[in-house]
Amino acid sequence: MEYRLLGRSGLKISTLTLGTMTFGGQGAFAKTGNTDVAGARRQIDMCLEAGVNSIDTADIYSAGLCEEIVGEALAGGRREKMILATKVRFPTGTKGPNERGLSRHHIVRACEASLKRLRTDHIDLYWCHEWDGLTPVEETLAAFDDLTRAGKIGYVGVSNFSGWHVMKMIAAAEREGLIRPVGQQIHYTLQAREAENELLPIGVDQGVGTVVWSPLAGGLLSGKYRRGKPEPEGTRKAANWDEPPVRDVEALYDIIETLVRISETRGDATPAQLALAWLLTRPSISSLVIGARTDAQLEDNLKAAEITLTADDIAQLETVSRPPLLYPYWHQKSTASDRLSPADLALIAPHLD
């Protein structure tokens, strides 16, 4: 297992993180899985054995039950071996007008509730789960700053922010002398490469480590879905889980067929492992959040940390999945390629070949 720094922090995080959205199975999250405490302990132990040192959850997952399962499963010495991350933004339980968002009111109350459910006195990495356009970012950062000084959280990150949202928060943190986000948790896969336009360059330029959620596109890139064949049963897609959106089904199947072809040629890697290994070659990536309904799925995903892609593997995956440059990037490619920074090249470099 490789360990990478999370952004400009000194925190080293394993390139694979255990995702726990499948824990609990309450409400809409039943579509993703229903792992109980015994199953959670088993998966955590599998990850520890593989060298994983990070676990990711959220207060909204199964209305808090997921955090409770994580807290119970981490007992017995596991907590000290894991970087524990959870998230704040959405309502959990109470549905009042102030029980959502990134206000000081909601952040402080949500943090205390998460600490109780997780059976811990501190959260190592606290994520803003989503943008809040109504709360001043200074208020949000000041609340996180106070929680850090109180020893209740260690680091802060943002999730599902646009490029200008991330930069607005970074600018406010630096201007006001408040805690600065060290990471961004985003959706990014071979079939959804929008993050390359702004978010990955920001990661490179601003020292914000990128953690990827749903790196197999909800299982679409696992190799189970094939063109012209019935959809497999017992999957998120079969349960009408609608993340991530697929805007070009035929392009998706082209990517899947390429993964399958490379897998068959190599003979030492599954399509899912190849899709994960490709992400680990991308700029600013610190870790991939892998979750699994079954132990067999988790075992397969964990082996992705051992896969090294060849130049030909990467070329094939780039050919089938690389989107065209949007404006102003196509213009920069043709007129400014003599003076591009590492952050610029995070997007444009592959198009210069």
C-alpha positions in Angstrom: 0.0 0.0 0.0 1.3 3.5 -0.9 0.7 6.4 1.4 0.4 10.0 0.0 0.3 13.3 1.7 -3.1 14.9 1.8 -2.6 18.2 0.1 -0.1 20.5 1.9 -0.7 18.9 5.2 1.7 16.4 6.9 -1.1 13.8 7.0 -0.2 10.6 5.1 -3.2 8.7 3.8 -3.4 5.3 2.1 -4.2 5.5 -1.6 -7.3 3.4 -0.8 -9.8 4.5 1.8 -12.6 2.3 3.1 -16.0 3.9 2.2 -18.9 3.0 4.4 -22.1 4.2 2.6 -23.1 0.5 2.4 -23.2 0.3 6.2 -26.6 0.4 7.8 -29.1 0.1 4.9 -31.6 2.6 6.2 -33.9 4.7 4.0 -32.6 5.5 0.5 -29.2 4.1 1.5 -30.7 0.6 1.5 -30.1 0.7 -2.2 -26.3 0.7 -1.7 -26.1 -2.1 0.8 -26.9 -3.1 4.4 -23.7 -4.1 6.1 -24.1 -4.8 9.8 -21.6 -4.4 12.6 -20.1 -7.8 12.2 -19.7 -7.2 8.4 -18.2 -3.8 9.1 -15.6 -5.3 11.5 -14.7 -7.9 8.9 -14.2 -5.3 6.2 -12.2 -3.0 8.4 -9.9 -5.9 9.3 -9.5 -6.7 5.6 -8.5 -3.1 5.0 -6.1 -3.0 7.9 -4.5 -6.2 6.7 -4.0 -4.6 3.3 -2.4 -1.5 4.8 -5.4 0.9 4.5 -5.2 3.6 7.2 -8.3 5.6 6.4 -12.1 5.2 6.8 -14.7 7.5 5.4 -18.3 8.0 6.6 -21.0 10.7 6.8 -23.7 11.7 9.3 -26.4 11.5 6.6 -25.6 7.9 5.7 -28.6 5.8 6.9 -29.6 8.8 9.1 -26.7 8.4 11.5 -26.8 4.6 11.7 -23.7 4.3 9.5 -21.7 6.4 12.0 -23.0 4.3 14.9 -21.9 1.1 13.1 -18.5 2.6 12.3 -18.0 3.6 15.9 -18.9 0.2 17.2 -16.8 -1.6 14.6 -13.7 0.5 15.3 -13.7 -0.7 18.9 -11.0 -3.1 20.0 -8.0 -1.1 18.9 -9.0 -0.4 15.4 -9.8 3.3 16.0 -6.1 4.1 16.7 -5.1 2.6 13.4 -7.5 4.6 11.2 -7.7 8.1 10.1 -11.4 8.7 10.7 -13.3 11.0 8.4 -16.9 12.1 8.4 -19.0 14.8 6.9 -21.4 17.7 7.7 -24.0 19.6 5.6 -27.2 17.6 5.4 -30.0 17.0 8.0 -29.7 13.9 10.1 -32.9 13.1 12.1 -34.3 16.5 12.9 -35.6 18.4 9.9 -35.7 21.9 11.2 -34.6 24.9 9.0 -31.3 25.2 10.8 -30.5 21.4 10.8 -28.7 21.7 7.4 -26.0 23.7 5.8 -22.7 25.0 6.9 -23.7 27.6 9.5 -21.9 27.7 12.9 -25.1 26.5 14.5 -25.4 23.3 12.4 -21.7 22.5 12.2 -21.1 22.6 16.0 -24.3 20.5 16.7 -23.6 18.1 13.9 -20.0 17.6 15.1 -21.0 16.8 18.7 -23.6 14.3 17.4 -21.1 12.6 15.1 -18.6 12.3 17.9 -21.2 10.6 20.1 -22.3 8.2 17.3 -18.6 7.4 16.4 -17.7 6.8 20.0 -14.6 9.0 19.8 -13.3 12.3 21.1 -12.1 13.6 17.8 -12.6 13.4 14.1 -9.4 13.3 12.1 -10.8 14.7 8.9 -14.0 16.7 8.7 -15.6 17.2 5.3 -18.0 19.9 4.1 -20.3 17.4 2.3 -21.7 20.0 -0.1 -21.7 23.7 -0.9 -23.9 26.1 1.2 -24.4 29.2 -0.8 -26.3 31.0 2.0 -23.8 30.8 4.8 -20.7 33.1 4.6 -17.6 31.0 4.1 -16.0 33.0 6.9 -18.6 31.7 9.4 -18.1 28.2 8.2 -14.3 28.4 8.5 -14.5 30.1 11.9 -16.7 27.2 13.3 -14.2 24.7 11.9 -11.3 26.7 13.4 -12.9 26.7 16.8 -13.5 22.9 16.7 -9.9 22.4 15.7 -8.6 24.5 18.6 -10.9 22.5 20.9 -9.3 19.3 19.7 -12.5 17.9 18.2 -11.4 17.8 14.6 -7.9 17.6 13.0 -8.2 18.7 9.4 -10.9 20.1 7.1 -11.8 19.3 3.5 -14.5 20.2 1.0 -16.6 17.9 -1.1 -18.7 18.5 -4.2 -17.6 22.1 -4.5 -17.0 23.8 -7.9 -13.7 25.4 -8.7 -14.8 28.9 -7.7 -16.3 27.5 -4.4 -13.0 25.9 -3.5 -11.0 29.1 -4.3 -13.5 31.3 -2.4 -13.0 29.2 0.7 -9.2 29.1 0.4 -9.0 32.8 -0.1 -11.2 33.5 3.0 -9.1 31.1 5.1 -5.9 32.8 4.1 -7.3 36.3 4.4 -8.8 35.7 7.9 -6.1 33.4 9.2 -8.5 30.5 9.6 -8.1 26.8 9.1 -7.4 26.0 5.4 -8.9 23.0 3.6 -6.3 20.4 2.9 -8.5 18.1 0.7 -11.4 17.9 -1.8 -13.5 14.9 -2.1 -15.0 14.7 -5.6 -16.5 12.4 -8.2 -14.0 11.5 -10.9 -13.8 8.4 -13.1 -12.9 7.3 -16.6 -16.5 8.0 -17.6 -16.8 11.3 -15.7 -13.8 13.5 -16.3 -15.3 17.0 -15.7 -13.1 17.5 -12.6 -10.1 17.8 -14.9 -11.2 21.2 -16.1 -10.9 23.1 -12.7 -10.7 20.8 -9.7 -7.6 18.8 -10.4 -5.6 21.9 -11.5 -6.7 23.6 -8.3 -5.5 20.5 -6.4 -2.1 20.8 -8.0 -1.8 24.6 -7.8 -3.2 25.1 -4.3 -2.0 22.0 -2.6 -5.4 20.5 -2.1 -5.3 16.7 -2.0 -8.0 15.0 -4.1 -10.0 12.1 -2.7 -12.3 10.4 -5.1 -15.8 9.1 -4.2 -17.4 6.3 -6.2 -14.3 5.7 -8.3 -16.0 2.9 -10.1 -19.0 5.0 -11.0 -21.3 3.2 -8.7 -20.0 -0.2 -10.1 -20.5 0.7 -13.7 -16.8 0.3 -14.4 -16.5 -3.0 -12.5 -16.9 -5.1 -15.7 -20.3 -6.5 -14.6 -22.1 -4.2 -17.1 -21.6 -5.2 -20.7 -23.1 -3.9 -23.9 -26.0 -6.0 -25.1 -26.2 -8.1 -21.9 -28.8 -8.1 -19.1 -27.9 -5.9 -16.1 -26.7 -7.9 -13.1 -29.1 -8.2 -10.2 -28.3 -7.0 -6.7 -26.5 -3.8 -7.8 -27.1 -0.1 -7.0 -28.1 0.5 -10.6 -30.6 -2.3 -10.5 -32.1 -0.6 -7.4 -32.4 2.7 -9.3 -29.6 4.4 -7.5 -29.1 7.5 -9.8 -25.5 8.5 -9.0 -23.5 9.1 -11.1 -25.6 10.2 -14.1 -24.7 8.6 -17.4 -25.1 11.0 -20.3 -23.7 8.8 -23.1 -24.4 5.1 -22.6 -22.5 4.0 -25.7 -19.4 6.0 -24.7 -19.6 4.3 -21.3 -19.7 0.8 -22.9 -16.7 1.7 -25.1 -14.8 2.4 -21.9 -16.0 -0.8 -20.3 -15.0 -2.8 -23.3 -11.5 -1.3 -23.3 -11.1 -2.1 -19.6 -12.2 -5.7 -20.3 -9.8 -6.0 -23.3 -6.8 -4.7 -21.3 -7.8 -7.0 -18.4 -7.9 -10.1 -20.7 -4.6 -9.1 -22.4 -2.7 -8.6 -19.1 -4.3 -11.5 -17.2 -3.3 -10.1 -13.8 -5.9 -7.4 -13.2 -9.7 -7.1 -13.3 -11.5 -4.2 -15.1 -12.3 -2.7 -11.7 -8.7 -2.8 -10.6 -7.6 -1.2 -13.9 -10.1 1.6 -13.5 -8.9 2.3 -10.0 -5.2 2.1 -10.9 -5.8 4.7 -13.7 -7.2 7.2 -11.2 -4.1 6.8 -9.1 -1.9 8.0 -12.0 -3.8 11.3 -12.2 -2.6 14.7 -10.8 -3.3 15.6 -7.2 -5.0 12.3 -6.3 -4.3 11.3 -2.7 -6.8 8.5 -2.2 -9.8 6.6 -3.6 -12.8 5.8 -1.5 -13.8 2.2 -2.1 -17.0 0.7 -0.7 -18.4 -2.8 -1.3 -21.6 -4.7 -0.8 -19.6 -7.9 -0.3 -16.2 -9.0 1.0 -15.3 -10.4 -2.4 -15.8 -7.0 -4.0 -13.7 -5.3 -1.4 -11.0 -7.9 -1.7 -10.9 -7.3 -5.5 -10.7 -3.5 -5.1 -8.0 -3.7 -2.5 -5.7 -5.4 -5.0 -5.8 -2.3 -7.2 -3.1 -0.8 -5.0 -0.7 -3.4 -6.4 -1.4 -2.7 -10.1 1.0 -0.7 -12.3 -0.4 0.4 -15.6 1.9 0.3 -18.7 2.2 3.3 -21.0 0.1 1.3 -23.5 -2.6 0.7 -21.0 -2.8 4.4 -20.2 -2.8 5.3 -23.9 -5.7 3.0 -24.6 -7.8 4.3 -21.7 -7.0 7.9 -22.7 -8.0 7.3 -26.3 -11.4 5.9 -25.3 -12.3 8.3 -22.5 -10.5 11.6 -22.9 -13.1 14.4 -23.5 -12.4 17.4 -25.8 -10.9 20.5 -24.3 -13.5 23.2 -23.4 -13.0 26.9 -23.9 -10.7 28.6 -22.8 -8.5 25.5 -22.6 -8.4 24.7 -26.3 -7.4 28.3 -27.0 -4.7 28.0 -24.3 -3.4 24.8 -25.9 -3.0 26.5 -29.3 -1.7 29.8 -28.1 -0.2 29.5 -24.6 1.5 26.1 -24.6 4.9 27.8 -24.3 4.1 29.1 -20.8 1.9 26.6 -19.0 2.3 25.8 -15.3 2.1 22.3 -13.7 -1.5 23.1 -12.8 -2.3 24.0 -16.4 -0.6 20.9 -17.7 -2.7 18.7 -15.3 -5.4 19.2 -17.9 -3.7 20.2 -21.1 -0.6 18.1 -21.2 -2.3 14.9 -22.7 -3.7 17.1 -25.5 -0.3 18.3 -26.5 0.9 14.9 -27.8 
